[in-house]
Amino acid sequence: MLQRRPARPVPPPLPGGAGFVAAIATGVTAGLAAGAAGAAGAGPGLVAAVAVAVAVVGTAALAVATTAAGALAAAAVCWGFADGFGLHRLAELHTGARDLELLAGLLATALLAHLLVPAVAWHSAGYPAR
């Protein structure tokens, strides 16, 4: 008969402050990717899509690897770079509908990734490996 092993919560590998610093690097990557797409002759829509894609993937990756505060900070920083360099030019942050939708989407991505991935890992850790 299979028995569950007692699950021990595993702390996130990055504390909140380190997650914030890693978010700055991810945000810079989103801004650089948007700049590279713009320099390659892509239209404004593709530039924004590239920045948003890098911000979403980076936010999700950091949210899994850091604390809840670090995950929310990563979402905010990635939003700032994606909004400032992808949706707008010269680091101009706007609070229009499209900008706030991006912020809400990144915050939701961070919370879901931070809560769901460890929950699935915790649940599957209770069963013996085959």
C-alpha positions as CSV (number, residue, x, y, z in Angstrom):
1,M,0.0,0.0,0.0
2,L,1.3,3.4,-0.9
3,Q,1.7,5.8,2.0
4,R,2.1,9.5,1.9
5,R,5.4,10.9,3.0
6,P,5.1,13.9,5.3
7,A,5.6,17.0,3.1
8,R,8.1,19.6,4.3
9,P,7.5,23.1,2.9
10,V,10.5,24.2,0.9
11,P,11.4,27.9,1.3
12,P,11.8,29.8,-2.0
13,P,15.4,29.9,-3.2
14,L,15.4,33.7,-3.5
15,P,14.4,36.1,-0.7
16,G,12.1,39.0,-1.7
17,G,15.0,41.5,-2.1
18,A,16.9,39.2,-4.4
19,G,13.7,38.5,-6.4
20,F,13.4,42.3,-6.8
21,V,16.9,42.6,-8.1
22,A,16.4,39.7,-10.5
23,A,13.2,41.5,-11.6
24,I,15.2,44.5,-12.6
25,A,17.4,42.3,-14.8
26,T,14.3,40.7,-16.3
27,G,12.7,44.2,-16.9
28,V,15.9,45.4,-18.5
29,T,15.8,42.3,-20.8
30,A,12.2,43.2,-21.7
31,G,13.2,46.7,-22.6
32,L,16.2,45.6,-24.6
33,A,14.1,43.0,-26.5
34,A,11.6,45.8,-27.3
35,G,14.5,48.0,-28.5
36,A,16.0,45.3,-30.6
37,A,12.6,44.6,-32.2
38,G,12.2,48.3,-32.9
39,A,15.7,48.5,-34.4
40,A,15.0,45.5,-36.6
41,G,12.2,47.5,-38.2
42,A,9.2,45.9,-36.4
43,G,6.0,47.9,-36.1
44,P,4.9,49.3,-32.7
45,G,2.5,46.4,-32.2
46,L,5.3,43.8,-32.5
47,V,7.6,45.8,-30.3
48,A,4.9,45.9,-27.6
49,A,4.2,42.2,-28.1
50,V,7.9,41.3,-27.6
51,A,8.2,43.4,-24.5
52,V,5.0,42.0,-23.0
53,A,6.0,38.4,-23.8
54,V,9.4,38.8,-22.1
55,A,7.8,40.5,-19.1
56,V,5.2,37.7,-18.7
57,V,7.7,34.9,-19.0
58,G,10.1,36.6,-16.7
59,T,7.5,37.5,-14.1
60,A,6.2,33.9,-14.0
61,A,9.7,32.5,-13.7
62,L,10.6,34.9,-10.9
63,A,7.3,34.3,-9.1
64,V,8.1,30.6,-8.7
65,A,11.6,31.3,-7.4
66,T,10.9,34.0,-4.8
67,T,8.6,35.0,-2.0
68,A,5.1,36.5,-2.5
69,A,6.4,40.0,-2.0
70,G,9.2,39.3,-4.5
71,A,6.7,38.0,-7.0
72,L,4.6,41.1,-6.8
73,A,7.7,43.3,-7.0
74,A,8.8,41.4,-10.0
75,A,5.4,42.0,-11.7
76,A,5.6,45.7,-10.9
77,V,9.2,46.1,-12.2
78,C,8.5,44.1,-15.3
79,W,5.4,46.2,-16.0
80,G,7.4,49.3,-15.7
81,F,9.9,48.3,-18.3
82,A,7.4,46.7,-20.6
83,D,5.1,49.7,-20.4
84,G,7.8,52.3,-20.6
85,F,9.8,50.7,-23.4
86,G,7.4,48.4,-25.2
87,L,4.1,50.1,-25.2
88,H,5.5,53.6,-25.0
89,R,8.7,55.3,-25.9
90,L,11.5,56.8,-23.7
91,A,10.4,55.1,-20.4
92,E,7.0,57.0,-20.3
93,L,4.7,55.2,-17.9
94,H,1.0,55.7,-18.7
95,T,-2.1,54.7,-16.8
96,G,-4.5,54.2,-19.6
97,A,-6.7,51.1,-19.9
98,R,-4.2,49.1,-21.9
99,D,-1.4,49.9,-19.4
100,L,-3.5,49.0,-16.4
101,E,-4.6,45.7,-18.1
102,L,-1.0,44.8,-18.6
103,L,-0.3,45.6,-14.9
104,A,-3.2,43.5,-13.7
105,G,-2.2,40.6,-16.0
106,L,1.3,40.6,-14.7
107,L,0.2,40.7,-11.1
108,A,-2.2,37.9,-11.7
109,T,0.5,35.9,-13.5
110,A,2.8,36.4,-10.5
111,L,0.3,35.4,-7.9
112,L,-0.9,32.3,-9.9
113,A,2.7,31.2,-10.6
114,H,3.7,31.8,-7.0
115,L,0.7,29.9,-5.5
116,L,0.0,27.1,-8.0
117,V,3.4,25.8,-9.0
118,P,4.6,25.1,-5.4
119,A,1.1,23.7,-4.5
120,V,1.4,21.2,-7.3
121,A,5.0,20.3,-6.3
122,W,3.9,20.0,-2.7
123,H,1.0,17.7,-3.6
124,S,3.0,15.5,-5.8
125,A,5.9,15.3,-3.2
126,G,3.6,13.3,-0.9
127,Y,3.6,10.3,-3.2
128,P,6.5,7.8,-3.6
129,A,8.4,8.0,-6.9
130,R,8.0,5.1,-9.3
